[in-house]
Amino acid sequence: MDENRGFTRAPAPPVTDTALPPSAAPAAPATRMTALERRSSISLALIFALRMLGLFLVLPVFALEARKYPGGDDPALVGLAMGMYGLTQAFFQLPVGMASDRFGRKRVIVAGLAVFAAGSLIAALADTLTGLLVGRALQGAGAVSAAVTALIADQTRDAVRTKAMALVGMSIGLMFAIALIAGPLLAAHIGLDGLFGLTFALTLGGIAVVLWVVPPEAARRADAPAGRVADVWRHPDLLRLNLGVFVLHTVQMSMWVAVPAMLVQAGLQRQAHWQIYLPAVVLSIVAMGGLFAMERRGRLRAALLLAIGMILAVQAGLGAVAASGAPPSLGVLGALLFVFFCGFNMLEATQPSLVSRMAPAPLRGAALGAYNTLQSVGLFAGGALGGLLAKWAGAPGLFSATALLAALWLVLTWPLRPVGRDTQAH
């Protein structure tokens, strides 16, 4: 990274921080993943999938099932127990990312997953709402997202990194859609404690994947140049991307305060909402091929701006539907959600890919930790903002606010400078 970007380029060390040996370089084409890159990307995406499936399974049923616990008659305490995961995760993302820079990615990922598993077990064994709150807080402390995405960046070339990040985003999207269907069905048979027990088992599976499937890390040099963490917060384009993930998840959480009610108004009962969500998610994953085509042409910045434009258009569209006063159309809502998931998936792939390219290797975990911290804060802010706006201004006011946020995001991101792709194996 040149000096006018806020970082100085350190002399290249004889041993790189990636697990890809020079012999792993693909002959042609340069944008095709090597076998090692595929193994790394798929296995690390699987870790995300196993962890996120456990988290998502409880979301559709937590508020209802938590009422059955002593203390569950306090809505504020139920809300705190549900949101505590996001608060502690936001607090731990950056320290865990920095720890992965210093102590190695895999050992930090295993430690974080172990903490997450312990929190899941405590929640599964809890017999009071306070016990659930403690378990959720400990789950959030196992904040490994930055370390996992940093390891993906370490083990892939720039030319294929967006594709690797897209695998993570698609796995998360699929787990979300599956959880919307499976969560209520499973809760009816095994209860909330059973869902947390299942989350515990899934997390142990994730630890096994880290230990026995993810490719080994290359040895780290003790004399490798260290970066300054303050540079992560001073780099203008990294700040743009951090702001972007904050706005994206603020908008995402806010809109879901109103979208379920709009689907009900359109004539679709709550238990059938998956009939809209699942096709929208699956079709948006199919549409991801357009992103990879843009990246191959060196138009990753254009893909980023296009995706932000999609988020803006969807918020404006939902606002128009809500303000019309007429019952919404399922077809229109389905189309808007499809466009939203297209933009969301593109952003979940492009933004962390760009963060990993802009940050120097010694600060990659810290940079992604900062990025994931703003993501977690956005999730918390979106829930709070969406609830307040829905109460005070209704759905039209909510979507006016999210559209304004998306418009400001587009304006602030526009000056982002393209980042050159490294098409050679590290």
N, C-alpha and C positions, 0 to 999 in steps of 0.2 A: 504494500500500500504506500503510495507516494506521500511526501511530507505535507502537501497541501490538503490531504485528506485527514490529517491529524495524527497519523502514525508514521514512524520511520521504518523502513525496511531493514531488518537485521540481516547480517550475512547468513547465507544458507548453511546450516550445519551439515556435516557429513551424513548424519542419520536423521531422516525426517520423522515427523510425528505420526506418520500414517503406516498402516499395516500392509499397504500395497507395495510389493517389491517391484523394481524396474521391469522384471520379466513378465509382470502381470499386465503390462500395457497392451491394449488391443491393437491388432494390426490395422483393422478397418472395420467399420467406421469408428471415428474417435468418440462418437456419442453413444456407442453401444456399451452396456455394462459388461465388465469382465465377470467371470464366474465368482471370484472373490467378492466383488462389489455386490453382485446379486445376493450372495449368501449373507453378507453383512446387512444389506438393506432390508431383506425379507425377515431375517431373524430379529433385527431391532424393531421393525414395524410390528412384529408379533408380540414383542414385550409391551409396546404401547397398547396393542389390542387387548391383551390379557388384563392389563391393569385398568384400562378405561372401561372394558365391559363390566367389570365388577363395580366401578363407580356409577356407571350409567344405569345399571339394573335397579338401583335403589331410588333413582330420581323420581320416576313416575309414582312411586308408592310411599315414599318416606313420610310425607306430611300426614297421610292418612294412618299409616301403620304406627307412627310415633305416638299417636293419641292413645294407644292402648297401654303405654308404659306409665308408671307413676310419674307425675309431673307433666304428662302429655296434654293436660287441659290448659296449659299456658302457651298460647300461640307464639309469643315472643321467644320462649325457650326452645320451642320446636324449630322456629326459623333460625335461631342461633346455632342449634345442633346441626342443621342442614348446611348452613353457610360456613361453619367453622373450618371445614376442610379448605375452602378457598383462602381464608385468612392466613392460616398457618402455612399453606403452600406458598403464598406470596412472600411470606417472611423468609422461607428457607430456600427459594429458588436460586438466588444469587450466591449465598454461601456454599450450597452444594455444587453449583457450577464451578465456582472457584476451587473447591476441593478437588474436583475432577481434573482441573488443570495441574494441580500439584501432586496428587497421589495416584492418578491414573483413573481412566473412565470406568473400567469394569468393576474394580473393587468398590468404587463409590456407588455405582448402580446397584450392586448386590446389597450393600449396606442400606441404601435408601429403600429398596424393595423389602428388605427385612423389617424396617421400621413401618412401612406401609402394611405389611402382613400382620405385624403385632397390633397395629391399630384396628385392622379388620377383625382380628380375633377378640380384642377387647369389646368391640361393638357387638360381635356375635354373642358374647357371653353376658352382655349388659342386661340388667333387669330393671334399670331406671333410665330416665331420659338423660340424667347427668352422666351415666356410664356411656351412653351413646355419644354424648358431646365429647367426652375424653377420647373415645375411639376415633371419632371423625377428626379431632385435632391431631392425633398421632398419625392418621392416614396422610394428612396434609404435610406433616413434617418429612415424610418420605418423598420429597420433591425431586424426582430424577429426570424430569423432562429435558432440562438443559444438558445433563451429562449424556443422555441417550442421543440427542440430536448432535451434540459435539462429537460423539464417537462415529455417527454416520458421516459427519463432515470429514473426520480424520481418515476414514476408510473408503472415501469415494473421491473421484476427480471432480473439478468444477463442472466439466461438461455434462456429467450425469447426476450431479447432486440434486438438482431440482426434481428429477425423476425419483430419486431415493426419498426425498422429503415428501413427495406426492404419495408414495406408498404408505408413509405414516399417516398423512392426512386422510387418505382413503380408508385405511384400516379404522381410524377413529370414527369416520362418518358411518361406516358399516356397523360398527359396534353400537353407535347411537341408535341407528334404525332397528337393529336386532333387540336392543334393550327396551325400546318402546313397546315391542310386541311381547317379549319374554318376561319383562319385569313384573307386570301385573299377574300374568299366568303363574309364574313361579311363586310370587308372594302369596297367592291363594293357597298354595300347597305347603310351602316351607316357612312362610312368614318372613318378617324383616330380619330376624336373627339368622335364618337359613340363608338369606341373600348375602349377609356379611360373611357367613361361613363359606359360601361359594366363592366370594371375593378372596378370602384367605387362601383357598385352594388354588385359584387362578394365579395369585401372586407367587405362590411357591412354584408353579409351572413357569412363570416368568424368570425366577431365579435360576431354574434348571436351564432355560434357554441361554441365559447369560454365560453360565459356567461351561456348557457343553456344545453350544451351537454357534454363538457369536465368534467370529474369527479373533485370534489373539491380537493384543495391541503390540506395536513395535516398542522396543526399549526406549525409554526417555533419557535424554542426556542430562546429567546433573549440571553441566555448565551451559545448558541452553539459555539464550537470552530471555529474561523475564520482561513482561510488559507492565505498564502501569494501569491499574484498574480504573483510575480517573479518566484515562483516555477513552474508555468505553462510553462514558457519559458526556464527553466533549465532542465526539465525532458526529458531525451534522447529519450524515445519512443514516448512521445507526440510530440517532435520536428520531429521525423520521420513521424508521421501521418500528422502533419501540412504541412511538405514538400510534402507528398504524395498528399494531396488534392490540393495543389498549382500546382503540375505537372499535375495531372489528368485534371484539368480544363484549364490549359494552352494548353495541348495537344488537348483537346476537341475543344476549340475555334479555334486553329490553323488549325486543319484538316478540319474544315468546311469552311475555306477560299477556299480550293481546291476541296473538295468532290462534291459540286454541279456542278462545271464545268466538272468533270470527268463523272458524270451521264449524262450530256448533250452530251459529246463526245461519250458515249455509246448508244446514240439514244433516251434518255428519256427526254422529254421537262420539263422545270422547274415546270410547273403547275401539272405535274404528278409525281414529286419526292416522294410524300407521298406514292405512290405504293411500293416503296422500304423501306422508313422509317417506315411506320406503321407495316408491317409484321415483320421487324427486331426487333422493340421494343416489340411487343406483344409476339413473340416467345421467346425473351430473358427473359421476365417476367415468362413465363412457365418454362424456364430452371432454375429459381431461386430455385426450389425444391432441386437441387443438393447442393446449399449453405447450406440450412437448415440441410440436411443430414450430411454434413461435420461438422457443428456446433454441432449436437447431438453427434458426435464421438469425440468432443473436438479438432477439427482440424481447428479452426477459423484462426489461423496464416497461415496454409497451403492454406486456401481459399483466404486469402489476397494476398499471393505471387502468387498463380495461376492467380488471376484476373489481377495483374500487368503484369504477363507474357502474358496474352491475349492482353492487351493494346499494349505491345511491339511488339507482333507478327503482330497485325493489322497495326501498323505504318510501319513495315518493308514490309508487304505485299502491302500496298498502294504505298510505295516508289518503289517497284519492278514493279508494274503495271504502275506507272507514267513514270518510266525510260525506259520501254520497247519500247516506240515509237509507238506501235500498239494501235488501238482503244480499250479502256477497255471493258471487258465483263460485262453485267449487272448481270449475275449470280455470277461472282467473287466478284463484288462490293457488291452485296446483302449479300453474305456469310461473307465478311469481316465486314460489318456493323453489322450483327447479332452477330458475335464474339465480336465486340467492345461493343455493348450494353450489352452483357452478363457480360463482365468484368466491365463495367461502373456501372451497377446495383449492382453487388457484392461489389464493392468498396464503393458505396454510402450507403450500408447497414453495411459493416464491419468496415469501418474507424470511423464513429461517434460512433458506438457501443463500439469500443475499447477505444476511447477517454473518453467516459462516465464511463467506468470501471476503467481506470487508474487514473482519477482525483478524489480527495476526494470530498464528497458531498458539503462542503462549497465553493468549487471552480469549481463545475461542469459547471455552467453557464459561468464563465470566461474562462475555458478551451475550451468549445464549441464555445465561442465568438472568441477566438484566431483562432480556427480551421476554422470557417466561414469567418474570416477576410482574411486568406490565400486563401480560396476558391474564394472570391470576387476579390482579387488581381490577382489570376490566370486567372479568366475570362477576366480581363482587359489586362493582359500581353499577353494572348493567341491571342486576337484580334490584338493587335499591332504587336506581333512577327509574326503571320501568314501573315499579310499584307506585312510586310517588306521582309520576306523570299520568299513569292510568287513573289514579284516584282524583287528581286535581284537574286534568285536562281531557281525560278520555282517550280513546284510541287515536282520533285525529291529532290531538296534541302530542301524544307519544311519538307517532311516526313523523310529525313535523320536526320534532327534536332530533330523532335519529337521522333523518334526511339532512338536517343542518350539520350534524356531526360528520356525516359521510362527505358532505360537500367541503367542509373545512379540511378534512383529511386529504381529499383529492388535491386541493390547492397547495397544502403544505408538502405533499409528496411529489408534486410535479417537478421541482428542481433536482430531484434525486438523480445523480449521475450514473450512467451505465458502468457496470463492473465488468472488466474483461474476463473471459473464460479461459481457464487453463485446460487445454485439451490434451495435455500429456499426463501420463501416470506419474504420480509423485514418487 
